[in-house]
Amino acid sequence: MEKRCSCGHTMSIRLRTVIFSNKVKIDNVPIYSCVRCDRSEVLQDVKQELSELIRQLGRNPESQHIPFQETNELAFLLFEATKKERAHTPVEQIVKDRVNELLDLLLLAQSLGDEPWSNEIRERLSQIAKGSIAT
């Protein structure tokens, strides 16, 4: 997953920390980064969710640390793919494993009648389905 930078070089995806309002550290945000000109931009697939998270924090947030991979499936999958123990696992297998895990959790949530949990899992599956990593 690469794209062309405005300087002409290739931008690669990195997981970076975004600092909001000098108080909130949001770790593992997928960002395109250019090593030549240091230009960075948030992946389009996570931009809306990151913006919503920042909006929810408000104008004067408390100091805190947020692991973005816990709220966004694309960030979770990229985070998993960067783990040393997953170094030789194809990304497609990581995605497949996560989808199966989420489907198992969805069955559990439905059997317990936990509609909020079921909805959260459906949203996570939707993030994978519409994210560019699913292709």
C-alpha positions in Angstrom: 0.0 0.0 0.0 1.9 3.0 -1.4 1.1 6.2 -3.1 2.9 8.9 -4.9 4.0 12.0 -3.0 3.7 15.5 -4.4 7.5 15.6 -4.5 7.5 12.5 -6.8 8.7 9.9 -4.3 6.8 7.0 -3.0 4.9 7.4 0.3 4.7 4.3 2.4 2.3 3.5 5.2 3.5 3.8 8.8 1.9 3.6 12.1 2.5 7.0 13.9 1.4 8.9 16.9 -0.9 11.8 16.4 -0.8 14.4 19.1 -4.0 16.4 19.6 -4.1 19.7 21.6 -0.7 18.9 23.1 -2.5 16.6 25.6 -3.7 13.6 23.8 -1.5 11.0 22.2 -3.3 8.8 19.7 -0.9 5.9 18.9 -0.8 3.6 15.8 -2.6 5.9 13.4 -2.0 4.7 9.8 -0.3 7.5 7.9 1.3 7.8 4.5 4.8 9.1 4.9 7.4 10.3 2.5 11.0 9.8 3.6 12.3 12.3 1.0 10.3 15.5 2.0 8.8 14.3 5.4 5.3 14.9 4.1 2.6 12.9 6.0 -1.1 12.3 5.5 -3.6 10.2 7.3 -5.0 7.3 5.3 -8.3 8.2 3.8 -9.8 4.9 5.2 -9.3 6.1 8.8 -9.6 9.9 8.4 -13.3 10.0 9.2 -13.0 7.9 12.3 -9.9 9.8 13.6 -11.8 13.1 13.0 -14.7 11.8 15.0 -12.5 10.7 17.8 -10.9 14.1 18.0 -14.3 15.8 17.8 -15.5 13.6 20.8 -12.4 14.7 22.8 -13.6 18.3 22.6 -11.7 21.6 22.6 -10.0 21.1 25.9 -9.4 17.4 26.4 -7.8 15.7 29.4 -4.2 14.4 29.0 -4.5 10.8 27.8 -3.1 8.1 25.7 -5.4 6.4 23.1 -4.3 3.2 21.2 -6.1 3.8 17.9 -5.9 0.1 17.0 -8.4 -0.5 19.7 -11.0 1.7 17.9 -10.2 1.1 14.3 -10.0 -2.2 12.5 -7.6 -1.1 9.7 -5.2 0.2 12.4 -5.6 -3.0 14.3 -4.8 -5.1 11.2 -1.7 -3.0 10.4 -0.6 -3.2 14.0 -0.9 -7.0 13.9 1.0 -7.2 10.6 3.9 -5.3 12.2 4.3 -7.7 15.1 7.5 -9.7 15.0 5.7 -13.0 15.5 3.6 -12.2 12.4 6.5 -11.3 10.2 6.1 -14.3 7.9 2.3 -14.3 7.9 0.7 -13.0 4.7 -1.6 -9.9 5.3 -4.4 -11.8 3.7 -4.2 -14.5 6.4 -4.1 -11.8 9.1 -7.3 -10.3 7.7 -9.0 -13.7 7.3 -8.1 -14.6 10.9 -9.5 -11.3 12.2 -12.7 -11.6 10.2 -13.2 -15.2 11.6 -12.5 -14.0 15.1 -15.0 -11.1 14.8 -17.6 -13.5 13.3 -17.1 -15.9 16.3 -17.6 -12.9 18.7 -20.7 -11.8 16.8 -22.2 -15.2 17.2 -21.4 -15.1 21.0 -22.8 -11.5 21.3 -26.0 -12.5 19.5 -26.4 -15.7 21.6 -26.2 -13.5 24.7 -28.7 -11.0 23.3 -26.1 -8.2 23.7 -27.2 -5.8 20.9 -24.7 -3.0 21.6 -21.8 -5.5 21.5 -23.3 -7.0 18.3 -23.5 -3.6 16.7 -19.9 -2.8 17.7 -18.7 -6.0 16.1 -20.8 -5.4 12.9 -19.2 -1.9 12.7 -15.7 -3.5 13.0 -16.5 -5.9 10.2 -17.8 -3.0 8.1 -14.5 -1.2 8.6 -12.6 -4.2 7.2 -15.0 -4.6 4.3 -14.7 -1.0 3.2 -11.0 -0.6 4.0 -8.5 -0.9 1.2 -6.7 -3.7 3.1 -9.6 -6.0 2.5 -8.7 -6.2 -1.2 
